[in-house]
Amino acid sequence: MHDLGLIITITGSFTAALLLGYLTHRLGMSSIVGYLLAGIVVGTHTPGFVANQGMAEQFAEIGVILLMFGVGLQFHVKELLDVRRVAVPGAVCQSAVATLLSCLLAKWLGWSWSAGIVFGFAVSVASTVVLLRVLVDNNELHTPTGHISVGWLVVEDIFTVFLLVILPIFFGSGVAGSDSLPLAIGLSVVKIALLVALTLFVGSRLIPRLLWHVAATRSRELFTLTVLVLALGIAVGSAKLFGVSMALGAFLAGMVVRQSDFSFRAASEALPMRDAFAVLFFVSVGMLFNPAYLMEEPGLVLATLVIILVGKPLAALAIVLVLGYAPRVALSIAIALAQIGEFSFILATVGRDLGVLGEGGANTLVAAAIISISLNPLLYRLIGPLEKRARHWRLWRMLDERARLRTAGSADDGGNHVPTSRDRAIVVGYGPTGRTLARLLNENGIDPVIVEMNLHTVRQLNADGMSAIYGDATREETLKGAGVESAVAFILTSAGMQGSDEAIRLARELNPNLRIIARAAYLRDIPALRRAGADAVFSGEGEIALNMTEHMLHKLGATPEQIDRERERVRSELLGGTPAMKPLATDH
């Protein structure tokens, strides 16, 4: 009988995560809460099934690598530059406030300063997953609040990467005393500089070529495998050859792939693996938590929650208001950041492995994360009612007026971009139909964005000044990269494209107001595409029948009224009554 420990651990962990993740999602909370609770359920501190913690932690390491690879892959320098005047000082000041309060708390408890610093930085970092979920659920992602919050988190992510680099330098086992500390720091800086140089300068030339050759095989499996090998290989190589954290190597690998033509496809093909391993990461964190700790140290958990739910939001609120933004924006940002998540756990895990942060600190962070993540969506929903009451306050009106004057008198650097004068339509496929549609859309004041799986075509279109991305239209990251959330139309020009119904469903979820037009290979495919959410579906078989009917009636001397009547009857019988299309352009 083979040893089934690995399979049982994975199966039990995923099953518990699925059940509790679904339950928390249905209750309006983040699924992360469910994953952490799943870890508690399968951990050693609760009765029943017990997963192998050692194996779970190994998979959790892969989850950390892929999480950091995803951060590098989705790192937008432009987004950070757009909101740099508020995001950079805001993230720095808020992190400083949270760290200072945590250090004071740590010293009051008798912890070391190093433990307080690690604990403070872990408390200061908000969860990207939770924040994006809250912004999307409240339609705030593409507003000044969303842009500033995302830029703020980018800065915090950079802090996290920096801390993952310096923590082993200061607290690693190789640093014996103060005499060897400068030498250890200098050596580590040289190693990190060499790693960055090799990855960004050499890797930026080799990695795109490798991805190009693999993409030319048109094998999705090989492309996914290549991206995973790059993420894991560079991460492990960074640790073994340069003595730095695997997280830094994964982050740099993601940045290199991000700069290539393959960024959207890499995100869509490989990052689902990240999600699976990230679940195991959260489960492994939950396995470390002892529920009895809440009864043993309720004061520490409560004090930590005060820092997360009161200290951090007040600091963010004050900073955003001082920089001249509206109180509604400042309050929304403050509440959105009032939680901790995945990167807090990564820092806590590193601190624990280095012997800096004890089990009490790790348990406190897990408990605080579960509570703050659960409360965050509920607190965000209170912003509207609170704003209605606050409008009657003199101070609120004064701050609101100051923000309006600031916006009117200067360029908005908070991500509140002036709308463009042209709408956008996403055209999937650039064959003869796609080329014709793109030209007609452009001539009629609508910017086409081409989504194409032929890299030669994408590069040529970009060289010609047209917007085009390389990726699979059935993947969320590709559609978001094309701007589906703000587009007016989504047009599938390829007949019989595999996954057409999935692409339509996904586009409809991302933008409920989107006009979706699809092309079907056969008449029998039309009902499925309509059920998926297409507004209009056209088939070559149906259009040929319409044209032949019209030509025949015209030759037989039918009146225009008779031709129109028969055309509508044929359209109803063959195409299911595809309606005439309304104008795509919207009022500005």
Backbone torsions as a table, in degrees:
resi	resn	phi	psi	omega
1	MET	NA	125.7	-179.6
2	HIS	-71.0	154.9	176.1
3	ASP	-74.1	117.5	-176.7
4	LEU	-100.9	16.8	-177.0
5	GLY	-58.1	-43.4	-178.8
6	LEU	-64.4	-48.2	-178.0
7	ILE	-64.5	-41.9	-179.5
8	ILE	-64.5	-41.0	179.0
9	THR	-62.2	-47.4	-179.4
10	ILE	-64.9	-46.2	-178.0
11	THR	-62.9	-47.8	179.7
12	GLY	-63.1	-40.9	-179.7
13	SER	-66.0	-47.2	-179.7
14	PHE	-64.8	-39.7	-179.2
15	THR	-63.7	-47.6	178.2
16	ALA	-62.7	-40.5	179.1
17	ALA	-64.8	-39.5	178.9
18	LEU	-62.9	-50.4	-176.3
19	LEU	-63.9	-50.1	-176.8
20	LEU	-75.6	-31.6	175.2
21	GLY	-64.5	-42.4	177.4
22	TYR	-64.3	-42.5	-179.0
23	LEU	-62.6	-47.5	-179.2
24	THR	-66.6	-34.9	177.2
25	HIS	-63.2	-43.7	179.0
26	ARG	-65.0	-27.1	178.9
27	LEU	-84.0	2.4	178.1
28	GLY	85.1	13.2	178.8
29	MET	-104.6	169.2	177.3
30	SER	-69.4	144.2	177.3
31	SER	-64.9	-20.6	178.0
32	ILE	-58.7	-36.9	177.5
33	VAL	-59.2	-43.1	178.9
34	GLY	-64.0	-39.1	-179.9
35	TYR	-66.6	-40.4	177.9
36	LEU	-65.5	-41.5	177.2
37	LEU	-64.4	-35.4	177.1
38	ALA	-61.7	-40.0	177.4
39	GLY	-62.8	-38.2	177.2
40	ILE	-64.5	-41.0	-177.6
41	VAL	-64.6	-41.6	-176.4
42	VAL	-93.1	4.2	-178.9
43	GLY	-83.2	178.9	-175.8
44	THR	-79.8	-10.4	-174.9
45	HIS	-93.3	1.4	178.6
46	THR	-129.0	152.6	-179.2
47	PRO	-71.7	165.1	178.0
48	GLY	97.3	-151.0	-177.4
49	PHE	-60.7	135.5	178.5
50	VAL	-123.6	119.2	178.4
51	ALA	-80.0	159.4	177.4
52	ASN	-76.0	107.8	-174.2
53	GLN	-65.3	-37.1	179.6
54	GLY	-61.5	-44.7	177.9
55	MET	-65.9	-41.0	180.0
56	ALA	-61.4	-39.0	179.9
57	GLU	-68.1	-32.5	176.0
58	GLN	-63.7	-45.0	176.7
59	PHE	-67.6	-31.9	177.3
60	ALA	-62.8	-35.5	176.9
61	GLU	-60.3	-41.3	176.6
62	ILE	-63.3	-39.5	177.8
63	GLY	-60.1	-42.2	178.1
64	VAL	-63.5	-44.1	179.7
65	ILE	-59.2	-47.5	-177.7
66	LEU	-71.1	-31.8	174.4
67	LEU	-62.6	-46.4	-179.2
68	MET	-70.5	-33.4	174.2
69	PHE	-62.0	-41.1	177.5
70	GLY	-64.4	-36.5	177.1
71	VAL	-62.6	-45.0	178.1
72	GLY	-66.0	-37.8	-178.5
73	LEU	-68.1	-31.1	-178.0
74	GLN	-104.9	15.7	-179.0
75	PHE	-76.5	112.7	-178.6
76	HIS	-105.5	105.7	177.7
77	VAL	-62.6	-37.2	-178.5
78	LYS	-63.3	-41.5	178.5
79	GLU	-60.5	-38.9	179.5
80	LEU	-69.0	-42.0	-179.6
81	LEU	-65.7	-34.2	-179.7
82	ASP	-61.8	-33.3	-175.1
83	VAL	-120.0	22.1	-173.2
84	ARG	-61.3	-32.1	-175.3
85	ARG	-70.5	-19.0	177.0
86	VAL	-113.6	-37.2	-175.3
87	ALA	-69.9	-43.2	-176.9
88	VAL	-67.5	-55.8	178.4
89	PRO	-65.0	-32.8	179.6
90	GLY	-64.5	-49.5	-179.9
91	ALA	-64.4	-39.7	-179.9
92	VAL	-63.9	-49.1	-177.3
93	CYS	-67.3	-42.5	-179.7
94	GLN	-65.0	-41.5	178.0
95	SER	-63.5	-38.7	179.0
96	ALA	-64.4	-42.9	179.6
97	VAL	-63.4	-47.9	-179.2
98	ALA	-63.1	-40.8	-179.8
99	THR	-67.2	-42.0	179.2
100	LEU	-62.4	-46.4	179.2
101	LEU	-62.5	-39.9	179.9
102	SER	-67.8	-37.9	177.5
103	CYS	-64.1	-42.1	177.5
104	LEU	-62.1	-41.0	177.5
105	LEU	-64.0	-42.2	-179.3
106	ALA	-63.5	-44.0	179.7
107	LYS	-66.0	-35.1	177.3
108	TRP	-63.5	-32.8	179.1
109	LEU	-85.6	-4.9	-179.3
110	GLY	88.1	14.0	177.2
111	TRP	-77.8	167.6	175.4
112	SER	-78.8	162.4	177.8
113	TRP	-63.1	-38.2	-179.8
114	SER	-62.7	-40.5	177.3
115	ALA	-64.3	-39.9	179.3
116	GLY	-64.4	-38.3	-179.6
117	ILE	-67.1	-47.3	178.8
118	VAL	-61.8	-44.9	178.9
119	PHE	-62.1	-40.7	-179.7
120	GLY	-64.9	-44.2	178.3
121	PHE	-65.5	-36.0	177.7
122	ALA	-64.7	-37.1	179.0
123	VAL	-72.0	-28.0	-174.4
124	SER	-78.8	-17.2	-173.4
125	VAL	-93.4	119.5	178.8
126	ALA	-83.8	162.5	-179.4
127	SER	-85.4	123.8	176.6
128	THR	-63.8	-42.2	-178.1
129	VAL	-60.1	-47.6	-177.7
130	VAL	-66.8	-43.7	-178.2
131	LEU	-62.1	-46.1	179.8
132	LEU	-63.2	-39.2	178.6
133	ARG	-61.9	-43.9	-179.6
134	VAL	-65.9	-42.8	-179.4
135	LEU	-64.9	-43.0	180.0
136	VAL	-65.9	-44.2	-178.7
137	ASP	-62.5	-26.7	-178.6
138	ASN	-107.0	14.6	178.2
139	ASN	54.6	41.3	-177.2
140	GLU	-114.4	1.6	-172.9
141	LEU	-64.6	-40.8	-176.6
142	HIS	-102.7	45.7	176.4
143	THR	-126.6	169.6	175.2
144	PRO	-53.1	-38.5	177.7
145	THR	-59.3	-47.4	-179.0
146	GLY	-65.1	-44.0	-177.9
147	HIS	-65.0	-43.1	-180.0
148	ILE	-67.2	-42.8	-178.5
149	SER	-62.6	-43.0	179.7
150	VAL	-65.4	-44.4	177.0
151	GLY	-61.8	-38.1	176.8
152	TRP	-59.2	-45.2	179.9
153	LEU	-68.9	-30.8	175.7
154	VAL	-60.7	-43.7	177.8
155	VAL	-62.8	-43.4	178.4
156	GLU	-62.8	-37.6	177.5
157	ASP	-63.4	-38.6	177.3
158	ILE	-63.6	-41.5	175.3
159	PHE	-57.5	-43.3	-178.5
160	THR	-61.1	-45.9	178.4
161	VAL	-60.3	-43.6	179.6
162	PHE	-60.8	-43.2	180.0
163	LEU	-66.3	-38.7	178.2
164	LEU	-63.3	-23.2	178.2
165	VAL	-82.6	-43.7	-171.1
166	ILE	-86.6	-24.1	-178.8
167	LEU	-59.0	-46.9	177.3
168	PRO	-63.9	-28.0	-179.8
169	ILE	-65.5	-43.8	-175.4
170	PHE	-84.4	-31.8	-172.2
171	PHE	-119.3	7.1	-179.0
172	GLY	-69.1	160.1	-177.2
173	SER	-67.2	-19.7	-178.4
174	GLY	-77.7	-11.9	-179.2
175	VAL	-93.3	100.7	-172.7
176	ALA	-81.8	-39.4	-177.5
177	GLY	-159.5	-174.3	-175.2
178	SER	-66.5	-29.7	-179.3
179	ASP	-66.3	-36.7	-177.3
180	SER	-88.7	-8.2	-176.8
181	LEU	-62.8	-48.7	179.1
182	PRO	-59.5	-40.9	179.1
183	LEU	-63.8	-42.3	179.8
184	ALA	-64.4	-40.9	179.5
185	ILE	-65.1	-45.0	-179.9
186	GLY	-61.5	-43.9	179.6
187	LEU	-64.0	-40.7	179.9
188	SER	-65.7	-39.3	178.7
189	VAL	-62.2	-42.1	178.7
190	VAL	-63.2	-43.9	179.7
191	LYS	-62.9	-43.6	-179.1
192	ILE	-64.8	-42.5	179.4
193	ALA	-62.2	-41.4	179.1
194	LEU	-65.2	-41.0	178.3
195	LEU	-62.9	-45.6	-179.9
196	VAL	-62.4	-43.5	-180.0
197	ALA	-62.0	-46.9	-179.6
198	LEU	-63.3	-43.1	-175.6
199	THR	-70.6	-47.7	-173.4
200	LEU	-79.9	-34.7	-175.7
201	PHE	-94.8	-48.1	177.5
202	VAL	-76.4	-45.4	-179.3
203	GLY	-62.2	-34.2	-179.2
204	SER	-66.2	-16.9	176.7
205	ARG	-98.1	-36.0	-176.4
206	LEU	-84.3	-43.2	-174.3
207	ILE	-63.0	-47.5	177.3
208	PRO	-59.1	-35.8	178.3
209	ARG	-65.9	-41.7	177.9
210	LEU	-61.7	-46.1	179.6
211	LEU	-64.4	-34.5	178.6
212	TRP	-61.9	-47.8	-178.8
213	HIS	-65.5	-39.1	179.3
214	VAL	-68.9	-41.5	179.4
215	ALA	-62.6	-31.2	-179.8
216	ALA	-65.3	-19.6	178.0
217	THR	-74.9	-15.7	-177.9
218	ARG	60.2	26.2	177.9
219	SER	-103.2	115.7	179.8
220	ARG	-65.0	-38.3	-178.6
221	GLU	-63.0	-43.6	-179.8
222	LEU	-66.3	-37.5	179.9
223	PHE	-66.1	-45.8	178.2
224	THR	-60.3	-43.2	-179.9
225	LEU	-63.5	-38.9	179.7
226	THR	-63.2	-44.1	-179.7
227	VAL	-63.7	-41.9	178.6
228	LEU	-64.6	-40.9	178.5
229	VAL	-64.0	-39.8	178.4
230	LEU	-63.0	-46.8	-178.4
231	ALA	-63.5	-51.6	-177.4
232	LEU	-70.9	-40.4	-177.2
233	GLY	-64.7	-46.7	179.8
234	ILE	-67.4	-36.6	179.0
235	ALA	-64.0	-49.1	-179.6
236	VAL	-66.8	-40.7	177.7
237	GLY	-61.8	-36.7	178.3
238	SER	-62.2	-40.3	-178.7
239	ALA	-73.6	-42.8	-174.8
240	LYS	-77.6	-38.9	-174.5
241	LEU	-93.2	-31.6	-174.4
242	PHE	-115.3	-6.0	175.9
243	GLY	69.7	22.3	178.1
244	VAL	-107.6	175.6	-177.6
245	SER	-69.5	147.9	176.6
246	MET	-65.2	-28.1	179.5
247	ALA	-61.7	-40.5	179.0
248	LEU	-64.3	-44.4	178.2
249	GLY	-60.2	-41.8	178.8
250	ALA	-65.2	-40.1	178.6
251	PHE	-62.0	-45.5	179.0
252	LEU	-64.6	-39.2	177.8
253	ALA	-61.3	-42.3	177.4
254	GLY	-62.8	-38.9	178.7
255	MET	-63.9	-38.1	179.6
256	VAL	-66.1	-46.6	179.5
257	VAL	-64.3	-34.8	179.1
258	ARG	-58.7	-35.4	-177.3
259	GLN	-79.0	-6.3	-177.5
260	SER	-94.7	177.0	177.3
261	ASP	-74.8	-5.1	-171.9
262	PHE	-102.7	10.7	-171.7
263	SER	-63.2	-45.5	-177.7
264	PHE	-68.4	-39.0	179.1
265	ARG	-69.7	-38.2	178.0
266	ALA	-61.6	-41.4	179.1
267	ALA	-64.6	-41.4	-175.7
268	SER	-76.1	-32.9	-175.1
269	GLU	-86.4	-40.7	-169.6
270	ALA	-99.7	-28.3	-173.3
271	LEU	-70.8	-19.2	169.7
272	PRO	-57.9	-33.0	173.8
273	MET	-63.1	-36.1	177.0
274	ARG	-60.1	-42.2	-178.4
275	ASP	-62.6	-41.0	-179.3
276	ALA	-64.7	-46.6	-179.6
277	PHE	-72.1	-29.5	176.7
278	ALA	-64.3	-35.1	176.3
279	VAL	-60.1	-44.9	178.1
280	LEU	-64.2	-31.4	176.7
281	PHE	-63.8	-46.9	179.4
282	PHE	-65.7	-37.6	177.8
283	VAL	-63.2	-42.5	-179.5
284	SER	-65.1	-34.9	176.3
285	VAL	-65.4	-43.6	178.5
286	GLY	-62.6	-31.4	179.3
287	MET	-65.0	-24.8	-180.0
288	LEU	-78.3	-15.7	-172.8
289	PHE	-84.6	133.6	176.0
290	ASN	-105.0	109.3	-177.7
291	PRO	-55.4	-29.0	179.7
292	ALA	-64.2	-18.2	-178.8
293	TYR	-63.9	-30.0	178.3
294	LEU	-61.6	-34.6	178.5
295	MET	-79.8	-28.8	-178.2
296	GLU	-78.8	-39.5	-177.2
297	GLU	-130.6	58.3	-180.0
298	PRO	-64.4	-31.5	-179.5
299	GLY	-64.3	-41.6	179.9
300	LEU	-65.7	-43.1	178.4
301	VAL	-63.3	-43.1	180.0
302	LEU	-64.0	-43.9	179.3
303	ALA	-62.6	-39.6	177.6
304	THR	-64.1	-40.8	177.8
305	LEU	-64.6	-35.0	177.2
306	VAL	-62.4	-41.6	177.3
307	ILE	-62.6	-43.7	-176.2
308	ILE	-72.5	-43.7	-171.8
309	LEU	-93.0	-15.3	-178.5
310	VAL	-123.4	-54.1	-176.6
311	GLY	-61.8	-53.4	179.9
312	LYS	-61.3	-48.0	179.8
313	PRO	-62.1	-39.7	179.6
314	LEU	-64.3	-40.7	177.9
315	ALA	-62.9	-46.0	179.3
316	ALA	-63.9	-42.5	-180.0
317	LEU	-59.8	-46.9	-178.3
318	ALA	-63.9	-42.5	-177.7
319	ILE	-63.9	-47.2	-177.3
320	VAL	-66.4	-38.4	177.5
321	LEU	-66.2	-42.0	179.1
322	VAL	-61.1	-34.0	-179.9
323	LEU	-80.4	2.5	169.9
324	GLY	93.6	16.5	179.6
325	TYR	-89.9	161.1	-177.7
326	ALA	-64.0	147.9	179.9
327	PRO	-60.8	-32.0	177.2
328	ARG	-62.7	-43.3	178.5
329	VAL	-65.5	-44.9	-178.7
330	ALA	-62.4	-43.5	-179.6
331	LEU	-66.1	-40.0	179.8
332	SER	-64.8	-43.8	178.8
333	ILE	-63.5	-43.5	-178.1
334	ALA	-60.0	-44.9	-177.9
335	ILE	-73.2	-37.0	179.8
336	ALA	-61.8	-30.5	-178.4
337	LEU	-91.3	1.7	-176.6
338	ALA	-84.7	61.2	177.7
339	GLN	-166.1	165.2	175.1
340	ILE	-131.0	160.3	-176.0
341	GLY	-158.7	-128.8	-165.5
342	GLU	-60.5	-42.5	-177.0
343	PHE	-74.5	-24.3	172.8
344	SER	-63.5	-41.2	179.3
345	PHE	-68.0	-37.8	179.2
346	ILE	-62.7	-46.1	178.9
347	LEU	-64.0	-41.6	179.7
348	ALA	-63.9	-39.2	179.2
349	THR	-64.3	-43.4	178.2
350	VAL	-63.8	-44.8	178.7
351	GLY	-60.9	-38.9	178.1
352	ARG	-67.8	-42.3	179.9
353	ASP	-65.1	-30.2	179.2
354	LEU	-84.6	-2.4	179.8
355	GLY	78.0	15.4	-178.7
356	VAL	-89.5	-44.2	-176.5
357	LEU	-106.8	127.0	-178.3
358	GLY	-81.4	178.2	-179.7
359	GLU	-62.8	-31.7	179.1
360	GLY	-62.4	-42.1	178.2
361	GLY	-65.2	-42.5	179.0
362	ALA	-63.6	-43.9	178.3
363	ASN	-61.7	-41.1	179.8
364	THR	-62.6	-42.3	-179.8
365	LEU	-64.3	-40.6	178.9
366	VAL	-64.0	-46.0	-179.9
367	ALA	-62.8	-44.7	-179.7
368	ALA	-64.9	-37.2	179.0
369	ALA	-64.7	-46.9	-179.8
370	ILE	-57.5	-46.2	-176.8
371	ILE	-70.6	-46.1	-176.6
372	SER	-68.4	-38.5	177.9
373	ILE	-65.7	-37.5	179.2
374	SER	-67.2	-38.0	-176.0
375	LEU	-81.5	-25.0	-170.8
376	ASN	-57.3	-49.7	178.2
377	PRO	-61.6	-35.9	179.6
378	LEU	-66.9	-42.1	178.9
379	LEU	-65.6	-36.8	-178.4
380	TYR	-65.4	-32.4	179.4
381	ARG	-70.9	-14.3	179.0
382	LEU	-83.5	-7.7	-176.6
383	ILE	-63.2	-44.0	-179.4
384	GLY	-58.6	-56.7	177.8
385	PRO	-58.3	-38.7	179.7
386	LEU	-65.7	-38.4	179.6
387	GLU	-64.4	-38.7	179.9
388	LYS	-61.1	-40.1	178.1
389	ARG	-72.1	-39.5	-174.2
390	ALA	-70.9	-19.8	179.7
391	ARG	-60.3	-23.0	179.9
392	HIS	-84.7	-8.6	179.5
393	TRP	-81.1	138.5	-178.0
394	ARG	-63.8	-42.7	-178.8
395	LEU	-63.3	-41.1	179.0
396	TRP	-61.2	-46.2	-179.5
397	ARG	-63.5	-38.3	-179.8
398	MET	-64.9	-45.4	179.0
399	LEU	-65.7	-37.0	179.3
400	ASP	-65.2	-42.6	-179.9
401	GLU	-66.5	-39.9	178.5
402	ARG	-62.1	-40.2	178.9
403	ALA	-64.8	-39.4	179.0
404	ARG	-64.8	-41.4	178.9
405	LEU	-65.1	-38.8	178.9
406	ARG	-64.0	-42.9	-179.3
407	THR	-66.7	-38.9	-178.8
408	ALA	-72.6	-27.6	-174.1
409	GLY	-95.5	-8.2	-177.5
410	SER	-148.0	165.5	176.7
411	ALA	-68.2	139.8	-178.0
412	ASP	-84.3	112.2	178.6
413	ASP	-97.3	14.1	-178.5
414	GLY	-95.2	17.4	178.4
415	GLY	89.2	1.3	-179.2
416	ASN	-88.2	74.1	-172.2
417	HIS	-71.4	145.2	176.6
418	VAL	-67.9	131.2	-177.5
419	PRO	-60.4	142.8	177.1
420	THR	-73.4	160.7	-175.7
421	SER	-83.5	-7.1	-178.6
422	ARG	-121.3	144.1	175.5
423	ASP	-80.2	170.0	-178.1
424	ARG	-124.4	136.5	173.9
425	ALA	-125.4	136.0	-179.6
426	ILE	-95.6	123.8	-179.1
427	VAL	-112.6	116.3	-179.2
428	VAL	-94.0	114.9	-179.1
429	GLY	98.9	138.5	-178.5
430	TYR	-129.2	47.8	171.3
431	GLY	-82.5	-162.1	-179.8
432	PRO	-56.1	-43.0	179.0
433	THR	-65.9	-44.5	179.8
434	GLY	-62.9	-40.9	179.2
435	ARG	-62.8	-44.3	-179.6
436	THR	-64.3	-45.7	179.4
437	LEU	-62.4	-42.5	-180.0
438	ALA	-61.0	-41.9	179.1
439	ARG	-65.2	-44.6	-179.3
440	LEU	-65.6	-39.9	178.4
441	LEU	-63.2	-44.5	-178.9
442	ASN	-63.2	-39.9	-179.5
443	GLU	-70.7	-18.7	-178.5
444	ASN	-108.8	25.0	171.2
445	GLY	82.0	17.8	178.4
446	ILE	-121.8	124.8	-178.9
447	ASP	-78.6	120.0	175.7
448	PRO	-84.5	138.9	171.9
449	VAL	-115.4	117.7	-173.5
450	ILE	-90.6	131.4	172.2
451	VAL	-110.8	119.4	-171.0
452	GLU	-144.3	144.7	178.7
453	MET	-95.7	1.0	175.9
454	ASN	-97.0	110.3	-174.0
455	LEU	-66.2	-35.5	177.2
456	HIS	-58.3	-45.5	-179.5
457	THR	-62.8	-44.2	-179.6
458	VAL	-61.0	-45.8	-179.5
459	ARG	-64.7	-38.2	179.4
460	GLN	-67.5	-41.8	178.5
461	LEU	-63.1	-43.4	178.3
462	ASN	-63.5	-38.1	177.8
463	ALA	-65.4	-30.5	179.3
464	ASP	-84.5	2.0	177.4
465	GLY	90.5	7.6	178.0
466	MET	-95.0	153.0	178.7
467	SER	-83.2	122.2	179.4
468	ALA	-151.4	142.4	177.1
469	ILE	-129.5	149.4	179.4
470	TYR	-95.1	118.5	-179.7
471	GLY	173.2	173.8	-178.1
472	ASP	-95.3	122.5	-176.5
473	ALA	-69.8	-8.1	177.6
474	THR	-88.8	4.2	-178.3
475	ARG	-110.4	138.3	-175.8
476	GLU	-60.7	-43.3	-176.9
477	GLU	-62.2	-36.0	179.2
478	THR	-66.3	-45.3	-179.0
479	LEU	-66.0	-39.4	177.3
480	LYS	-65.3	-38.7	178.0
481	GLY	-63.8	-30.0	177.5
482	ALA	-80.8	-10.0	178.5
483	GLY	86.5	34.7	-176.3
484	VAL	-64.3	-28.0	-175.7
485	GLU	-68.9	-19.8	178.5
486	SER	-119.4	9.2	-179.4
487	ALA	-81.6	161.4	177.1
488	VAL	-100.0	-19.4	-177.4
489	ALA	-149.4	151.3	177.3
490	PHE	-131.9	117.1	-170.6
491	ILE	-123.0	118.1	175.5
492	LEU	-94.9	111.7	-173.8
493	THR	-98.0	-10.6	-176.8
494	SER	-93.9	122.0	178.5
495	ALA	-74.6	132.5	177.4
496	GLY	73.6	21.4	179.0
497	MET	-63.3	130.3	179.8
498	GLN	-64.6	127.7	180.0
499	GLY	83.8	18.5	-179.9
500	SER	-58.5	-43.8	-178.9
501	ASP	-64.6	-36.7	178.0
502	GLU	-67.1	-40.3	177.9
503	ALA	-62.7	-40.0	179.2
504	ILE	-65.8	-46.3	179.6
505	ARG	-60.3	-42.9	-178.6
506	LEU	-67.2	-43.4	178.6
507	ALA	-62.2	-39.2	179.0
508	ARG	-66.4	-38.0	177.4
509	GLU	-65.1	-40.9	-177.6
510	LEU	-74.2	-26.9	-179.7
511	ASN	-147.6	92.0	-177.1
512	PRO	-61.3	-23.4	-177.5
513	ASN	-91.6	6.3	-175.7
514	LEU	-70.5	138.7	171.1
515	ARG	-87.5	118.2	-174.6
516	ILE	-112.9	124.1	179.0
517	ILE	-121.4	131.8	-176.4
518	ALA	-130.3	155.6	176.1
519	ARG	-113.6	130.0	-179.6
520	ALA	-111.0	146.3	178.7
521	ALA	-72.9	-39.8	-175.9
522	TYR	-132.6	158.5	179.1
523	LEU	-60.2	-33.7	-177.5
524	ARG	-67.4	-16.1	-179.6
525	ASP	-83.9	-13.8	-173.1
526	ILE	-63.2	-47.4	-177.8
527	PRO	-57.0	-40.5	-178.2
528	ALA	-65.2	-40.2	179.6
529	LEU	-69.6	-33.5	176.4
530	ARG	-67.9	-42.5	178.6
531	ARG	-63.4	-31.5	179.6
532	ALA	-70.0	-20.4	176.9
533	GLY	127.6	8.1	179.9
534	ALA	-72.1	137.8	176.5
535	ASP	-78.6	-34.3	179.4
536	ALA	-147.0	139.7	179.7
537	VAL	-129.7	132.3	-179.5
538	PHE	-120.3	137.4	-178.8
539	SER	-124.2	142.2	178.3
540	GLY	-59.6	-39.6	179.1
541	GLU	-60.9	-46.2	-177.2
542	GLY	-67.2	-41.9	-178.4
543	GLU	-67.4	-35.7	176.4
544	ILE	-63.4	-43.4	178.6
545	ALA	-61.5	-41.5	179.3
546	LEU	-63.3	-47.1	-177.7
547	ASN	-65.9	-39.7	178.9
548	MET	-66.5	-40.5	178.6
549	THR	-62.7	-46.2	-179.3
550	GLU	-62.4	-42.3	-179.2
551	HIS	-64.6	-42.8	-178.3
552	MET	-64.6	-45.6	-179.5
553	LEU	-63.3	-38.4	179.9
554	HIS	-63.8	-42.2	179.7
555	LYS	-67.9	-28.1	179.8
556	LEU	-84.2	0.3	175.7
557	GLY	87.0	21.1	179.1
558	ALA	-68.3	150.3	178.6
559	THR	-75.2	159.3	176.5
560	PRO	-55.9	-36.8	179.2
561	GLU	-64.6	-41.2	178.8
562	GLN	-65.7	-40.2	179.6
563	ILE	-63.8	-43.2	178.8
564	ASP	-62.4	-41.8	-178.8
565	ARG	-65.0	-44.3	-179.5
566	GLU	-69.7	-35.0	177.7
567	ARG	-61.7	-43.8	179.7
568	GLU	-67.2	-34.9	179.0
569	ARG	-67.2	-44.6	178.1
570	VAL	-64.1	-41.1	179.1
571	ARG	-61.0	-40.8	-179.5
572	SER	-67.4	-40.6	-177.5
573	GLU	-72.5	-41.8	-173.4
574	LEU	-92.6	-40.5	-172.8
575	LEU	-105.3	4.6	178.4
576	GLY	72.2	26.5	176.9
577	GLY	72.8	42.7	178.3
578	THR	-57.3	121.0	-174.6
579	PRO	-74.9	157.7	173.3
580	ALA	-65.8	141.6	-174.2
581	MET	-81.8	139.9	174.1
582	LYS	-83.5	162.5	177.7
583	PRO	-58.7	143.1	-179.1
584	LEU	-82.9	-32.3	-174.7
585	ALA	-66.0	146.5	178.1
586	THR	-112.2	160.3	179.1
587	ASP	-72.2	143.1	178.9
588	HIS	-107.0	NA	NA
